[in-house]
Amino acid sequence: MLYFEDFKVGEKSITHSRTITEADIVNFAALSGDWNPLHVDKEFAHNGPFGERIAHGLLVLSVTSGLFSPELIFNKWSLIAFYGIDKLRFIAPTKIGDTIQTELETINKKVKNDNSGIVDLKITTRNQHNKEVLVFIAKFLLKKHNNTLIT
């Protein structure tokens, strides 16, 4: 189990990758109700600023979360809660057929109380050309080694 104390500022890890498909975009539009033509209308998007359909920013964020979620499960983090997102930026469009991968870097740690601490991870998602498409700071509340009771 990885506890708050086990995270070291500067440590990095890379997730597996995932290709964004047309089905992802259509399913996300149906789920979210966001039918913006930049995402779902081929002809409209062709004449738009990107020349083709792009994935919803929040879809890319959701897929990014799915890419690093196994880190939480397989490494068995002592996760109490996902604490929030800071400085979220959609840097570049993600298009149908793009393959994205995410880098996690521990950038800060702060003790919350005797039982827990907050770890800040810089999350950088890049496409197959190593171009950044999404960057944010994810905050996680983790148990400390001596944690016996969460208060």
Secondary structure, DSSP 8 states (H G I E B T S, - for coil): -B-GGG--TT-EEEEEEEE--HHHHHHHHHHH----HHHH-HHHHHTSTTSS-B--HHHHHHHHHHHHHHHHHHTTB-EEEEEEEEEEEE-S--BTT-EEEEEEEEEEEEE-SSSEEEEEEEEEEE-TTS-EEEEEEEEEEEE-TT-SS--
